[in-house]
Amino acid sequence: TSSHPSIIVDAQLMILLGLRCAPRRHAPLMTWALDCQCIMVETRRFMATKRQQKIEKFQKQIADAEELSDRSDLHGLKIDTTGLYQSATHNFLPKFDDPKVALQYEEGTPLWDELLKIIGLRGPISVAEYFRYALLHPEHGYYTVPPSPLEGPDCPPDQDDIESYDLIGKRGDFTTAPEISQIFGELLCVWFVHEWRRSGSPKPIQLIELGPGNGTLIDDVVRVARASFPDFAQALCSEYGGAIHLVEQSPALRKSQAKKLGMIDIESETLYATDPVDPTVTSDLGEGAPPIELLLKGRIPTNELQSQSDPKHETNDCSIPVYWHLNLVSVPNDPSQGHQYMLAQELFDALPVHSFQKTSDGWRERLVDIASAEEEESSFVDDDEPSEAINALAKKPRLRFVLSPGTTEAVRKLMNTDKQGNVLGENASKDDSSVGDILEVCPEGMSLAQDMASRINKCGGGALIVDYGSALGTGDTVRGFSRHEQVHVLSRPGKVDVTADVDFRALAYAISQIKGDAVPFGPVTQGVFLMSLGAANRVEELIDDDNTTEEQAEDLFTAFERLVLPEHMGERFNVLAIVKQDPERHSPPGFENSFVMR
């Protein structure tokens, strides 16, 4: 049997909707839809299931046993906890220390060592749990710990800090739209200013970015606001009670964001593996882990706005406060602090997904297990990965995908099946999926989208979600990226970015189930969205500028093509908006012809 953690979400019920199942290869798309309404309560219960209680109880038993084993007052009595290790799980482990075997497999990573212990104790873990470990493990996570710098002319090998390494950009593992061109951030700023003015230009306002990355996007938005829309920038200033809130868990990326924004008066706290005062108190950093500085707040000096301030509010402090948060829940949700304008660009693709596969016996959950010497090579390499994206000579990951022997709680709750894995209710007749078809569900994404909508209902404002994905549901899309190359999603845990396509239809449906005036618009493709906001005109304006060199003009046009053309990011990426529906039922810019789900 396997163990499955409960899903950690911020708030609201998770709503599952009609999810179209993408094929493994070229099978027809499924036309059936899952019934969402009937499982609203069941999905919420999944967040606090008895399985989680059992896990917590089990972990407490282990902690108590370890505490007893270290007590000197037991006069040598020792509690042996080694029996908890399930050796049978590793009967057929490849002999990784054998030089011949080692040639076939990737080198281990510190996180792989951790996963070996966890899986050995509990059995295979869900894909969702693997996402959390790979990206946010406190000691070995991809986003929480700065990786080693890439060697090259721009990054000498002796530099080993976040100042000389970027996860995002040409020196990192992937590139996002803000890194490609300043036009992306400029147009998003225009969108927010339009929505703010349509609401009467209220002051103060709160600008929130979820997953700010290197800080390039929020810096572009603030830069354009200060230069072209000073009234919007003033609404963010401390003299009115405005602020910027960055939802970021990575200590390293917080430093990068602070540097990009040119912040001053930064306050921080230091996290220790062991409490300096009470050594018996430990944290999640892991034994022996070095201290980590976690930035908490600071401010952006905006003295140029002082002369334009309202005399009634003129003060000596004309700056924009910036606060960091671990999650959206900790961001103040008080209407007296003004409208909330939220932005999530390439965040939802990093949220954990559960992966399910249709078998001849019904739906099963795909799990992550340790590689087995008895398995054929196909067990280690996902057949669905495009051959051009995976190096044929690449070594095999030390992990593999397996199927749960029976249904799991995730299958029964998120897929609304019986104990045999068959879809329940009237949708059973609509399940025309074939054996081997895969479906991904991201309950955390749907819950987060609902939380954003609830905030807009309460405080006003608007939100944009920009990511790659589909409006028709998602199939087998989990994958990894390393140094701008697609790699196996289970490759080198903690050293590779893992991601999955965003199901925008699921997000839109989830938002539509929240009571209030906040409604979803879209999704529309990124190319359509940017062009409707004047991307072509802005590029032409920049190219015609007398200060733009011929080389810069060529770069601007190339970046423009990457952002909007269908063969690049124009169709691969989608944009979803959340705004309050006004009495005239105006559509926000870029969504004039989009459908509002209600």
C-alpha positions as CSV (number, residue, x, y, z in Angstrom):
1,T,0.0,0.0,0.0
2,S,1.1,3.5,-0.5
3,S,0.7,6.7,1.5
4,H,-0.7,9.9,0.1
5,P,-0.4,13.3,1.8
6,S,-3.3,15.6,2.1
7,I,-3.2,18.6,-0.2
8,I,-2.2,21.9,1.3
9,V,-4.2,24.8,0.0
10,D,-4.9,28.4,1.2
11,A,-8.7,28.5,1.4
12,Q,-12.0,27.8,-0.2
13,L,-13.5,24.5,-1.4
14,M,-11.7,22.8,-4.3
15,I,-14.0,22.5,-7.3
16,L,-13.3,19.9,-10.0
17,L,-14.9,20.5,-13.3
18,G,-15.3,19.1,-16.7
19,L,-11.8,18.0,-17.5
20,R,-11.0,16.9,-20.9
21,C,-8.5,14.1,-20.9
22,A,-5.5,14.6,-23.2
23,P,-4.3,11.4,-25.0
24,R,-1.1,9.6,-24.3
25,R,-0.3,9.6,-28.0
26,H,-2.8,10.4,-30.7
27,A,-6.0,8.9,-29.2
28,P,-9.1,11.0,-29.6
29,L,-9.7,13.5,-26.8
30,M,-12.1,12.4,-24.2
31,T,-15.5,14.1,-24.3
32,W,-16.7,13.2,-20.8
33,A,-16.8,15.7,-18.0
34,L,-16.5,15.1,-14.3
35,D,-19.3,16.1,-12.1
36,C,-18.1,18.9,-9.9
37,Q,-21.0,20.0,-7.8
38,C,-21.5,16.6,-6.2
39,I,-17.9,16.4,-4.9
40,M,-17.5,19.9,-3.5
41,V,-17.8,18.8,0.1
42,E,-15.9,15.5,-0.5
43,T,-13.0,17.5,-2.1
44,R,-12.8,19.7,1.0
45,R,-12.8,16.6,3.2
46,F,-9.9,15.3,1.3
47,M,-7.9,18.2,2.8
48,A,-8.2,16.7,6.3
49,T,-8.6,13.0,5.8
50,K,-7.9,10.4,8.3
51,R,-4.9,9.4,6.1
52,Q,-3.2,12.6,7.0
53,Q,-4.0,12.1,10.7
54,K,-2.4,8.7,10.4
55,I,0.7,10.1,8.9
56,E,1.0,12.8,11.6
57,K,0.5,10.2,14.3
58,F,3.1,8.0,12.7
59,Q,5.6,10.8,12.4
60,K,4.9,11.7,16.1
61,Q,5.6,8.1,17.1
62,I,8.9,8.2,15.2
63,A,9.8,11.6,16.8
64,D,9.0,10.2,20.3
65,A,11.1,7.1,19.6
66,E,14.0,9.2,18.6
67,E,13.6,11.5,21.6
68,L,13.6,8.5,23.9
69,S,16.6,7.0,22.2
70,D,18.6,10.1,23.0
71,R,17.7,10.4,26.7
72,S,20.6,9.7,29.0
73,D,18.2,9.1,32.0
74,L,17.1,5.8,30.5
75,H,20.4,4.2,31.6
76,G,21.4,2.9,28.3
77,L,18.0,1.8,27.1
78,K,17.9,2.3,23.4
79,I,14.8,2.3,21.1
80,D,15.6,0.6,17.8
81,T,13.6,2.3,15.0
82,T,15.4,0.6,12.1
83,G,12.5,-1.9,11.8
84,L,10.4,0.8,10.4
85,Y,12.4,0.7,7.2
86,Q,10.8,-1.5,4.6
87,S,13.7,-3.4,3.2
88,A,11.4,-5.2,0.8
89,T,10.8,-2.0,-1.1
90,H,14.5,-2.0,-2.1
91,N,15.0,-5.7,-2.8
92,F,15.6,-5.0,-6.5
93,L,17.4,-1.7,-6.3
94,P,20.0,-1.2,-8.9
95,K,23.5,-1.4,-7.5
96,F,24.2,2.3,-7.9
97,D,27.7,1.9,-6.4
98,D,28.6,-0.6,-9.2
99,P,30.7,1.3,-11.8
100,K,29.0,-0.6,-14.7
101,V,25.5,0.1,-13.3
102,A,26.4,3.7,-12.5
103,L,27.1,4.3,-16.2
104,Q,23.4,3.7,-16.9
105,Y,22.0,6.0,-14.2
106,E,22.2,9.7,-13.3
107,E,24.2,10.6,-10.3
108,G,22.3,10.9,-7.1
109,T,21.4,14.2,-5.5
110,P,20.9,15.1,-1.8
111,L,17.2,15.2,-2.3
112,W,17.3,11.7,-4.0
113,D,18.9,10.4,-0.8
114,E,16.0,11.9,1.2
115,L,13.4,10.4,-1.2
116,L,15.1,7.0,-0.9
117,K,14.5,7.0,2.8
118,I,10.9,8.4,2.6
119,I,9.8,5.9,-0.1
120,G,11.6,3.1,1.7
121,L,9.6,3.9,4.8
122,R,6.2,4.8,3.3
123,G,6.1,3.4,-0.2
124,P,5.7,5.3,-3.5
125,I,4.6,8.9,-3.2
126,S,2.2,10.8,-5.3
127,V,3.3,13.0,-8.2
128,A,1.9,16.0,-6.2
129,E,4.1,15.2,-3.3
130,Y,7.1,14.8,-5.6
131,F,6.5,18.3,-6.9
132,R,6.6,19.7,-3.4
133,Y,9.8,17.9,-2.5
134,A,11.5,18.8,-5.8
135,L,10.7,22.5,-5.8
136,L,10.3,23.5,-2.1
137,H,12.2,21.0,0.1
138,P,13.6,23.4,2.8
139,E,17.1,22.1,2.4
140,H,17.3,20.7,-1.1
141,G,14.4,22.2,-3.1
142,Y,15.0,23.7,-6.5
143,Y,13.5,27.1,-5.6
144,T,14.5,27.2,-1.9
145,V,18.2,26.6,-2.3
146,P,20.4,28.4,-4.9
147,P,21.9,25.9,-7.3
148,S,25.5,25.8,-8.3
149,P,26.3,28.5,-10.9
150,L,26.6,27.7,-14.6
151,E,30.1,27.9,-15.9
152,G,30.6,30.3,-18.8
153,P,32.1,33.7,-19.8
154,D,29.3,35.5,-18.0
155,C,29.5,33.3,-14.9
156,P,32.9,32.2,-13.7
157,P,32.9,28.9,-11.8
158,D,34.3,30.5,-8.6
159,Q,31.2,32.6,-8.1
160,D,28.7,30.7,-6.0
161,D,25.9,33.0,-4.9
162,I,22.6,34.2,-6.1
163,E,24.1,37.4,-7.4
164,S,26.0,35.4,-10.1
165,Y,23.3,32.9,-10.9
166,D,19.8,33.2,-12.2
167,L,17.3,30.4,-12.2
168,I,15.4,32.3,-14.8
169,G,16.9,33.8,-18.0
170,K,19.7,32.8,-20.4
171,R,22.0,31.7,-17.6
172,G,19.3,29.7,-15.9
173,D,17.1,26.7,-16.7
174,F,14.2,28.5,-18.4
175,T,13.2,31.9,-19.8
176,T,9.9,33.7,-19.1
177,A,8.1,36.4,-21.0
178,P,9.4,39.3,-18.8
179,E,13.0,38.2,-19.4
180,I,12.4,38.3,-23.2
181,S,11.1,41.9,-23.5
182,Q,10.2,44.8,-21.4
183,I,7.1,45.2,-23.5
184,F,5.4,42.3,-21.6
185,G,5.6,44.1,-18.2
186,E,4.7,47.4,-19.7
187,L,1.5,46.1,-21.3
188,L,0.5,44.3,-18.1
189,C,0.9,47.6,-16.2
190,V,-1.3,49.3,-18.8
191,W,-4.0,46.6,-18.1
192,F,-3.9,47.2,-14.3
193,V,-4.0,51.0,-14.7
194,H,-7.0,50.7,-17.0
195,E,-8.9,48.6,-14.5
196,W,-7.9,50.9,-11.7
197,R,-9.2,54.0,-13.5
198,R,-12.4,52.2,-14.5
199,S,-13.0,51.7,-10.8
200,G,-12.6,55.5,-10.1
201,S,-8.8,55.6,-9.4
202,P,-9.2,54.8,-5.7
203,K,-6.3,55.2,-3.2
204,P,-4.7,53.3,-1.6
205,I,-4.2,50.1,-3.6
206,Q,-2.3,46.8,-3.0
207,L,-0.3,45.3,-5.9
208,I,0.4,41.6,-5.3
209,E,2.6,39.3,-7.4
210,L,2.5,35.5,-6.7
211,G,5.8,33.9,-7.7
212,P,7.8,37.0,-8.7
213,G,10.8,35.0,-9.9
214,N,13.8,37.2,-10.4
215,G,11.7,40.3,-9.9
216,T,11.9,41.4,-13.6
217,L,8.1,41.6,-14.1
218,I,7.2,43.6,-11.0
219,D,10.1,45.9,-11.7
220,D,8.9,46.6,-15.2
221,V,5.4,47.3,-13.9
222,V,6.6,49.7,-11.2
223,R,9.0,51.4,-13.6
224,V,6.3,52.1,-16.1
225,A,3.9,53.2,-13.4
226,R,6.4,55.7,-12.0
227,A,7.3,57.1,-15.5
228,S,3.9,57.1,-17.3
229,F,1.2,56.7,-14.7
230,P,2.3,58.5,-11.5
231,D,-1.2,58.6,-10.1
232,F,-1.2,54.8,-10.1
233,A,2.3,54.7,-8.5
234,Q,1.2,57.2,-5.8
235,A,-1.7,54.9,-4.8
236,L,1.0,52.4,-3.9
237,C,3.0,54.8,-1.8
238,S,3.1,54.6,2.0
239,E,1.6,58.0,2.4
240,Y,-1.7,56.7,1.1
241,G,-1.4,53.3,2.8
242,G,-0.6,51.4,-0.4
243,A,2.0,48.6,-0.8
244,I,3.5,45.9,-2.9
245,H,3.2,42.3,-1.7
246,L,5.4,39.5,-3.1
247,V,4.4,35.9,-2.4
248,E,7.7,34.1,-2.5
249,Q,9.0,31.1,-0.6
250,S,12.6,31.1,-1.9
251,P,15.0,33.1,0.3
252,A,17.4,33.3,-2.7
253,L,14.8,34.7,-5.0
254,R,13.7,37.3,-2.4
255,K,17.2,38.7,-2.5
256,S,17.1,38.8,-6.3
257,Q,13.8,40.6,-6.2
258,A,15.1,43.2,-3.7
259,K,18.1,43.9,-5.8
260,K,16.0,44.2,-9.0
261,L,13.6,46.7,-7.4
262,G,16.5,48.8,-5.9
263,M,15.0,48.5,-2.4
264,I,16.4,50.2,0.7
265,D,15.8,49.7,4.5
266,I,15.4,46.0,4.1
267,E,14.5,44.0,7.2
268,S,15.1,40.3,7.5
269,E,15.3,37.4,9.9
270,T,17.8,34.5,10.1
271,L,16.5,31.0,10.0
272,Y,18.6,28.3,11.9
273,A,18.5,24.6,11.7
274,T,18.8,24.6,15.5
275,D,17.6,27.3,17.8
276,P,20.8,29.2,19.0
277,V,19.3,29.5,22.5
278,D,17.6,26.1,22.8
279,P,19.4,23.4,20.8
280,T,16.5,21.0,21.4
281,V,14.3,23.2,19.1
282,T,14.9,22.3,15.4
283,S,13.5,23.6,12.2
284,D,12.7,22.1,8.8
285,L,16.1,23.1,7.4
286,G,17.7,19.8,8.3
287,E,20.4,19.0,10.8
288,G,23.6,20.9,10.1
289,A,22.1,23.1,7.4
290,P,23.7,26.6,7.3
291,P,21.6,29.6,8.5
292,I,19.4,31.3,5.9
293,E,18.5,35.0,5.7
294,L,14.9,35.5,4.9
295,L,13.9,39.0,3.7
296,L,10.7,40.4,5.2
297,K,10.1,43.9,4.0
298,G,11.7,47.0,2.6
299,R,10.8,50.0,0.4
300,I,11.3,51.4,-3.0
301,P,12.3,55.1,-2.9
302,T,10.1,57.2,-5.3
303,N,11.1,60.7,-4.6
304,E,10.1,61.9,-8.0
305,L,6.5,61.4,-7.0
306,Q,6.8,63.8,-4.1
307,S,6.2,66.9,-6.1
308,Q,3.1,65.4,-7.7
309,S,1.5,64.3,-4.5
310,D,-1.8,65.6,-3.3
311,P,-1.0,68.5,-0.9
312,K,-3.4,67.1,1.7
313,H,-1.3,63.9,1.8
314,E,2.2,65.4,1.2
315,T,4.7,63.9,3.6
316,N,8.4,63.4,3.8
317,D,8.0,59.7,3.0
318,C,7.1,59.1,-0.6
319,S,8.1,55.5,-1.1
320,I,6.5,52.2,-1.9
321,P,6.5,49.6,0.9
322,V,7.3,46.0,-0.2
323,Y,6.4,43.0,1.9
324,W,7.2,39.3,1.4
325,H,4.9,36.5,2.2
326,L,5.1,32.7,2.1
327,N,1.5,32.4,0.8
328,L,-1.4,34.5,-0.3
329,V,-3.3,33.9,3.0
330,S,-0.8,36.0,4.9
331,V,-1.4,39.0,2.6
332,P,-3.8,41.5,4.4
333,N,-7.3,41.1,3.1
334,D,-8.8,44.3,4.4
335,P,-11.1,46.5,2.2
336,S,-9.9,49.6,4.1
337,Q,-6.4,49.0,2.6
338,G,-7.8,49.4,-0.9
339,H,-8.3,47.4,-4.1
340,Q,-6.1,44.4,-4.7
341,Y,-4.5,43.9,-8.1
342,M,-2.9,40.5,-8.4
343,L,-0.6,39.0,-10.9
344,A,0.5,35.3,-11.3
345,Q,2.9,34.8,-14.3
346,E,4.2,31.2,-14.7
347,L,3.2,30.3,-11.1
348,F,0.3,27.8,-11.6
349,D,2.5,25.5,-13.7
350,A,4.6,24.9,-10.7
351,L,1.8,23.9,-8.4
352,P,1.6,20.2,-7.5
353,V,-0.6,18.0,-9.7
354,H,-2.1,14.6,-9.2
355,S,-1.7,12.3,-12.2
356,F,-4.2,9.5,-13.0
357,Q,-4.1,6.8,-15.6
358,K,-6.9,4.7,-17.1
359,T,-6.3,0.9,-16.8
360,S,-8.4,-2.1,-17.7
361,D,-9.5,-2.2,-14.1
362,G,-10.4,1.5,-13.8
363,W,-8.6,4.7,-12.9
364,R,-5.4,4.5,-10.9
365,E,-3.0,7.1,-9.5
366,R,0.5,7.4,-10.9
367,L,3.1,7.3,-8.2
368,V,6.8,7.9,-7.9
369,D,9.0,5.0,-6.8
370,I,12.7,4.1,-6.7
371,A,14.1,2.6,-9.9
372,S,14.1,-1.2,-10.0
373,A,16.8,-3.5,-11.5
374,E,14.1,-5.9,-12.7
375,E,12.3,-3.3,-14.8
376,E,13.1,-2.8,-18.4
377,E,14.5,0.4,-19.7
378,S,11.0,1.6,-20.6
379,S,10.2,1.8,-17.0
380,F,12.7,4.6,-16.5
381,V,12.0,6.6,-19.7
382,D,8.6,8.0,-20.2
383,D,7.4,6.9,-23.7
384,D,5.4,10.1,-24.0
385,E,8.4,12.4,-23.8
386,P,9.1,13.7,-27.3
387,S,12.3,12.1,-28.7
388,E,13.7,15.4,-29.8
389,A,13.4,16.8,-26.3
390,I,15.2,13.9,-24.6
391,N,18.8,13.1,-25.3
392,A,18.9,9.5,-26.5
393,L,22.2,9.0,-24.6
394,A,20.9,10.5,-21.4
395,K,21.3,8.3,-18.3
396,K,18.2,6.9,-16.6
397,P,16.7,8.6,-13.6
398,R,17.0,6.9,-10.3
399,L,13.2,7.2,-9.9
400,R,10.3,5.7,-11.9
401,F,6.6,6.0,-12.4
402,V,4.4,3.2,-11.1
403,L,0.6,2.7,-10.8
404,S,-1.2,2.3,-7.5
405,P,-2.4,-1.3,-7.2
406,G,-5.9,-0.1,-6.3
407,T,-7.7,3.2,-6.0
408,T,-6.2,5.9,-3.7
409,E,-8.1,8.6,-1.9
410,A,-7.0,11.0,-4.5
411,V,-8.5,8.9,-7.2
412,R,-11.8,8.5,-5.4
413,K,-12.2,12.1,-4.3
414,L,-10.6,14.0,-7.2
415,M,-11.9,11.7,-9.9
416,N,-15.2,10.9,-8.2
417,T,-14.9,7.1,-8.6
418,D,-15.9,4.1,-6.7
419,K,-13.4,1.8,-5.0
420,Q,-12.8,0.0,-8.2
421,G,-11.8,3.2,-10.0
422,N,-15.0,3.6,-12.1
423,V,-16.5,7.1,-12.6
424,L,-19.7,7.5,-10.6
425,G,-23.0,9.0,-11.5
426,E,-24.3,10.1,-14.8
427,N,-20.8,10.8,-16.1
428,A,-20.0,7.1,-16.0
429,S,-21.5,6.8,-19.5
430,K,-19.5,9.7,-20.8
431,D,-16.1,8.2,-19.8
432,D,-14.9,7.2,-23.3
433,S,-11.2,7.2,-22.2
434,S,-9.0,4.5,-23.5
435,V,-6.6,2.3,-21.4
436,G,-3.4,4.3,-21.0
437,D,-5.0,7.8,-21.1
438,I,-3.7,10.1,-18.5
439,L,-5.4,13.0,-16.7
440,E,-3.9,15.6,-14.4
441,V,-5.7,17.5,-11.7
442,C,-4.3,20.5,-9.7
443,P,-6.6,21.1,-6.7
444,E,-4.2,23.7,-5.3
445,G,-4.4,25.8,-8.5
446,M,-8.2,25.8,-8.4
447,S,-8.2,26.7,-4.7
448,L,-5.7,29.5,-5.2
449,A,-7.8,30.9,-8.1
450,Q,-10.9,30.9,-5.9
451,D,-9.0,32.7,-3.1
452,M,-8.0,35.4,-5.6
453,A,-11.6,35.8,-6.7
454,S,-12.8,36.0,-3.1
455,R,-10.3,38.8,-2.4
456,I,-11.6,40.7,-5.4
457,N,-15.2,40.2,-4.2
458,K,-14.2,41.6,-0.8
459,C,-11.8,44.4,-1.6
460,G,-12.2,45.1,-5.3
461,G,-9.5,45.1,-7.9
462,G,-8.5,42.5,-10.5
463,A,-6.1,39.7,-11.4
464,L,-4.2,38.2,-14.3
465,I,-3.1,34.6,-14.6
466,V,-0.5,34.1,-17.4
467,D,0.9,30.6,-18.0
468,Y,1.3,27.9,-20.6
469,G,-1.5,25.4,-20.7
470,S,-4.8,24.6,-22.3
471,A,-8.5,25.5,-22.2
472,L,-9.4,21.8,-22.9
473,G,-7.9,20.1,-19.8
474,T,-4.5,18.5,-19.4
475,G,-3.2,15.0,-20.0
476,D,0.4,13.8,-19.5
477,T,2.2,17.1,-19.3
478,V,4.5,16.8,-16.3
479,R,8.1,17.4,-17.3
480,G,11.4,18.8,-16.2
481,F,13.6,21.6,-17.5
482,S,17.4,22.1,-17.0
483,R,19.5,24.7,-18.7
484,H,16.8,25.4,-21.3
485,E,16.5,21.7,-22.3
486,Q,13.5,19.5,-21.6
487,V,14.5,16.5,-19.4
488,H,12.7,13.7,-17.7
489,V,10.5,15.0,-14.9
490,L,12.1,12.6,-12.4
491,S,15.7,13.5,-13.4
492,R,18.1,14.7,-10.6
493,P,15.5,15.7,-7.9
494,G,16.0,19.2,-6.6
495,K,18.3,20.2,-9.4
496,V,15.7,20.3,-12.2
497,D,12.6,22.6,-12.5
498,V,9.4,20.5,-12.6
499,T,6.3,21.7,-14.2
500,A,2.9,20.8,-15.7
501,D,0.5,22.5,-18.1
502,V,-2.2,24.7,-16.5
503,D,-5.8,23.7,-17.0
504,F,-7.4,27.1,-17.6
505,R,-10.9,25.6,-18.0
506,A,-10.6,24.2,-14.5
507,L,-9.5,27.5,-13.1
508,A,-12.3,29.4,-14.8
509,Y,-14.9,27.0,-13.6
510,A,-13.6,27.0,-10.1
511,I,-13.7,30.9,-10.0
512,S,-17.3,30.8,-11.4
513,Q,-18.4,28.8,-8.4
514,I,-17.5,31.6,-5.9
515,K,-20.5,33.7,-4.9
516,G,-20.1,37.4,-5.7
517,D,-19.4,39.7,-8.6
518,A,-15.9,38.5,-9.5
519,V,-16.0,36.6,-12.7
520,P,-13.4,35.0,-15.0
521,F,-12.7,36.2,-18.5
522,G,-10.9,34.0,-20.9
523,P,-8.6,32.3,-21.3
524,V,-7.3,34.0,-24.4
525,T,-3.9,33.3,-26.0
526,Q,-1.0,35.5,-25.0
527,G,-0.6,36.7,-28.6
528,V,-4.2,37.9,-28.9
529,F,-4.0,39.5,-25.4
530,L,-0.8,41.5,-26.1
531,M,-1.8,42.5,-29.6
532,S,-5.1,43.9,-28.3
533,L,-3.2,46.0,-25.7
534,G,-1.1,47.5,-28.5
535,A,2.1,45.4,-28.5
536,A,2.8,46.1,-32.2
537,N,2.4,49.8,-31.8
538,R,4.7,49.8,-28.7
539,V,7.4,47.9,-30.6
540,E,7.2,50.3,-33.5
541,E,7.5,53.2,-31.2
542,L,10.6,51.8,-29.5
543,I,12.2,50.9,-32.8
544,D,11.5,54.4,-34.3
545,D,13.1,56.1,-31.2
546,D,16.2,58.0,-32.2
547,N,18.2,56.4,-29.4
548,T,17.5,52.9,-30.5
549,T,20.4,51.3,-32.3
550,E,20.0,48.9,-35.3
551,E,21.0,46.0,-33.1
552,Q,18.5,47.0,-30.4
553,A,15.8,47.4,-33.0
554,E,16.5,43.8,-34.3
555,D,16.4,42.5,-30.7
556,L,13.1,44.3,-30.0
557,F,11.4,42.8,-33.1
558,T,12.8,39.3,-32.4
559,A,11.4,39.5,-28.8
560,F,8.1,40.7,-30.1
561,E,7.8,37.7,-32.4
562,R,8.6,35.3,-29.6
563,L,5.9,36.8,-27.4
564,V,3.0,36.9,-29.9
565,L,3.6,34.5,-32.8
566,P,1.6,31.2,-32.6
567,E,4.7,29.1,-33.3
568,H,6.5,30.6,-30.3
569,M,4.7,31.7,-27.1
570,G,1.7,33.4,-28.7
571,E,-0.6,30.3,-28.6
572,R,1.3,28.1,-26.1
573,F,0.6,30.7,-23.3
574,N,-2.8,31.7,-22.2
575,V,-4.2,34.6,-20.1
576,L,-7.1,34.5,-17.7
577,A,-8.5,37.6,-16.0
578,I,-10.6,37.9,-12.8
579,V,-12.5,41.2,-12.4
580,K,-15.8,42.4,-10.9
581,Q,-18.6,42.4,-13.4
582,D,-20.0,45.9,-13.6
583,P,-23.6,46.7,-14.4
584,E,-22.7,47.6,-18.0
585,R,-20.9,44.2,-18.3
586,H,-17.8,45.7,-19.8
587,S,-15.1,43.2,-20.7
588,P,-11.5,44.1,-19.6
589,P,-8.9,45.0,-22.2
590,G,-7.8,41.9,-24.2
591,F,-10.9,39.9,-23.4
592,E,-13.5,41.7,-25.5
593,N,-14.6,38.5,-27.2
594,S,-14.1,36.0,-24.4
595,F,-16.7,33.9,-22.8
596,V,-17.7,34.6,-19.2
597,M,-18.4,31.3,-17.3
598,R,-21.3,31.7,-14.8
